[in-house]
């Protein structure tokens, strides 16, 4: 006899869909400065439109497949996206992000030589402070820009009437800052800061 057996492929089951988050840049965010971008990424996307809602863990929300956010306070935040398809089914994903200020005590290093202590105060995108070694106290002020760019204007004790501009970046963990610029008599000097071990 002839068997009219089905192959099981007439109505294949569609793979389940999911959502993920792609953040940029990586690393610790500078409070009030680092502009983070979060993009929702679908795997096996469903048919029809998909809506996206975001919760940043700091009391703020947003919508859209790609959003940006600046954390205004220090802390660890769970960023969650919820994607909903046309049929009302939803999927969620969460990533953790840390935001931190540059304010605090630091160890200064000029051309790799450690000084005694340094203080940095951050307020929004503005920073200022002083650095002390065994001979001098240097004063500085400056500006921060996204993601972790640092510009400082130094007034060195050896040439206090001249402003020396140093430009560099903070490390991804915000435990170090490395800058390059001219000293009083040297056209290219490195000046860096590192946080003391807790």
C-alpha positions as CSV (number, residue, x, y, z in Angstrom):
1,X,0.0,0.0,0.0
2,X,1.0,3.6,-0.4
3,X,1.7,5.6,2.8
4,X,0.7,9.3,2.7
5,X,2.9,10.1,5.7
6,X,3.8,13.7,6.5
7,X,7.4,14.8,6.7
8,X,6.8,17.2,9.5
9,X,8.1,20.1,7.5
10,X,4.7,21.5,6.3
11,X,4.4,23.8,9.4
12,X,7.8,24.4,10.8
13,X,8.0,26.0,14.3
14,X,9.5,29.5,14.1
15,X,12.5,29.9,16.4
16,X,11.8,31.9,19.5
17,X,13.0,35.5,19.4
18,X,15.0,37.4,22.0
19,X,16.5,40.8,22.6
20,X,20.0,41.8,23.8
21,X,21.8,45.1,24.5
22,X,24.9,46.5,22.9
23,X,26.4,49.3,25.0
24,X,29.0,51.8,23.9
25,X,31.6,52.8,25.1
26,X,32.6,50.1,27.5
27,X,34.1,50.8,30.9
28,X,33.1,53.0,33.8
29,X,31.1,56.1,32.9
30,X,32.2,59.5,34.2
31,X,29.3,61.1,36.1
32,X,27.6,63.9,34.2
33,X,30.0,63.5,31.2
34,X,30.1,60.1,29.4
35,X,27.3,59.8,26.8
36,X,26.5,56.2,26.7
37,X,24.7,54.6,23.7
38,X,22.5,51.5,24.2
39,X,21.3,49.6,21.1
40,X,18.7,46.8,21.2
41,X,19.6,43.8,19.1
42,X,17.0,41.2,18.2
43,X,17.7,37.5,17.5
44,X,15.2,35.8,15.3
45,X,13.1,38.9,15.1
46,X,9.3,38.5,15.0
47,X,7.2,39.6,12.1
48,X,5.7,43.1,12.3
49,X,6.8,46.1,14.3
50,X,8.6,45.9,17.6
51,X,8.6,48.6,20.2
52,X,11.3,49.3,22.8
53,X,11.2,50.7,26.3
54,X,14.3,51.4,28.4
55,X,14.7,51.8,32.2
56,X,18.2,53.1,33.2
57,X,18.0,52.2,36.9
58,X,18.4,55.9,38.0
59,X,14.7,56.8,37.7
60,X,14.8,57.8,34.0
61,X,13.4,56.0,31.0
62,X,13.5,56.2,27.2
63,X,12.0,54.5,24.1
64,X,13.4,53.5,20.8
65,X,15.7,50.8,19.4
66,X,18.8,52.9,20.1
67,X,19.0,55.5,23.0
68,X,21.7,57.5,24.7
69,X,22.1,58.4,28.4
70,X,24.3,60.2,30.8
71,X,24.3,59.2,34.5
72,X,24.1,62.2,36.8
73,X,25.0,60.3,40.0
74,X,27.5,57.8,41.1
75,X,26.5,54.1,41.5
76,X,25.9,50.8,39.8
77,X,22.9,50.8,37.5
78,X,20.9,48.0,35.9
79,X,19.9,49.1,32.4
80,X,16.9,47.1,31.1
81,X,15.3,47.1,27.6
82,X,11.9,45.5,27.0
83,X,10.9,44.7,23.4
84,X,7.3,44.1,22.6
85,X,6.0,42.6,19.3
86,X,2.8,43.4,17.5
87,X,1.0,40.5,19.3
88,X,1.9,41.9,22.7
89,X,4.6,39.4,23.5
90,X,7.7,40.9,25.2
91,X,11.3,40.0,25.9
92,X,13.7,41.8,28.2
93,X,17.5,42.1,28.7
94,X,19.6,43.8,31.3
95,X,23.2,45.0,31.5
96,X,24.9,46.6,34.5
97,X,26.8,49.9,34.3
98,X,28.9,51.8,36.8
99,X,29.1,55.6,37.0
100,X,31.8,57.3,39.0
101,X,33.1,60.8,39.7
102,X,36.8,61.9,39.4
103,X,36.5,63.8,42.7
104,X,38.9,62.6,45.4
105,X,42.5,62.0,46.5
106,X,45.0,60.9,43.8
107,X,48.7,60.2,43.6
108,X,50.3,62.5,41.0
109,X,53.2,61.4,38.7
110,X,55.2,63.8,36.7
111,X,57.3,62.0,34.0
112,X,56.6,58.8,36.0
113,X,58.0,60.2,39.3
114,X,55.4,60.0,42.1
115,X,54.5,63.2,44.0
116,X,53.1,63.4,47.5
117,X,49.4,63.9,46.9
118,X,46.8,65.5,44.6
119,X,43.2,66.5,44.9
120,X,40.7,66.6,42.1
121,X,37.2,68.1,42.4
122,X,34.6,67.4,39.7
123,X,31.4,69.4,39.3
124,X,29.6,68.4,36.1
125,X,32.1,68.6,33.3
126,X,34.4,71.0,35.2
127,X,37.4,69.8,37.3
128,X,40.0,71.7,39.4
129,X,42.5,71.0,42.2
130,X,46.1,70.9,43.2
131,X,49.1,68.6,43.1
132,X,52.0,68.6,45.6
133,X,55.4,67.1,45.4
134,X,58.4,67.6,47.7
135,X,59.3,71.0,46.2
136,X,56.2,72.6,44.7
137,X,52.4,72.8,44.7
138,X,50.8,73.0,41.3
139,X,47.3,74.2,40.6
140,X,45.0,73.2,37.7
141,X,41.5,73.5,36.4
142,X,40.0,71.9,33.3
143,X,37.2,70.3,31.4
144,X,35.9,66.8,30.8
145,X,34.3,65.6,27.6
146,X,32.8,62.3,26.5
147,X,33.7,59.5,26.8
148,X,36.6,60.1,29.2
149,X,38.7,63.0,27.6
150,X,40.4,65.2,30.1
151,X,41.8,68.7,29.4
152,X,43.7,70.4,32.2
153,X,45.2,73.9,32.5
154,X,48.2,73.8,34.8
155,X,49.8,76.7,36.6
156,X,53.2,75.3,37.6
157,X,55.0,76.8,40.6
158,X,58.1,77.4,38.3
159,X,56.1,79.6,35.9
160,X,52.9,80.6,37.7
161,X,52.1,83.4,35.3
162,X,51.7,81.0,32.3
163,X,48.9,78.5,31.7
164,X,50.0,75.2,30.4
165,X,47.4,73.0,28.6
166,X,47.6,69.3,29.0
167,X,45.3,66.8,27.2
168,X,44.7,63.1,27.8
169,X,42.2,60.5,28.9
170,X,41.1,58.7,32.0
171,X,41.4,54.9,32.0
172,X,38.3,52.7,31.5
173,X,38.1,51.9,35.2
174,X,38.6,55.6,36.1
175,X,41.5,54.7,38.4
176,X,44.1,56.6,36.3
177,X,44.5,59.8,34.2
178,X,47.3,60.3,31.7
179,X,48.0,63.7,30.2
180,X,50.6,65.3,27.9
181,X,51.6,68.9,27.6
182,X,54.4,71.5,28.0
183,X,56.0,72.2,31.4
184,X,57.8,75.5,32.1
185,X,60.9,74.7,30.1
186,X,60.0,71.3,28.5
187,X,57.8,71.1,25.5
188,X,56.5,67.6,26.1
189,X,55.9,66.4,29.6
190,X,53.7,63.6,30.9
191,X,51.5,64.3,34.0
192,X,49.3,61.5,35.3
193,X,47.2,60.6,38.3
194,X,46.3,57.3,39.9
195,X,43.8,56.5,42.6
196,X,45.4,55.1,45.8
197,X,44.6,51.5,46.4
198,X,41.5,51.2,48.7
